[in-house]
C-alpha cells in the first residue's frame, strides 16, 4: 500500500515529526485497536525504513515499509500480509494513514 501526502513544511521538520510519531500513525490507522511492538527503524538520508509487529487482542501482524520525505511530499509504503484486508480494508487504512500524516504536518 502506498500513501502520498503533500506538505509545505521544512523538510527536516517533517523528518523529525515522522521520526517522533511513526507508531502513532499506524495506531491511528486501525482505530487504536493495534499496539506497536518490536519496532525497528533506520534513516538513510531522507528515507526511513521500518519494521514492527502490530499486536491486537488475537494476533500479531508483521509490518514493514518505508517513508520517503521529499521537499513537497511524504510517501509511505507499507507491506502487510494479505489476510490483513479481512480485518482492516486497505482503502480505509490508506485514508486513515493519510489523515494521520496530514495531522503531523499541520
Secondary structure, 3 states (H helix, E strand, C coil): CEEEEECCCCHHHHHHHHHHHHHHHHHHHCCCCCEEEEEEEEEECCEEEEEEEEECCCCEEEEEEEEEECCCEEEEEEECCHHHHHCCCHHHHHHHHHHHHHHHHC
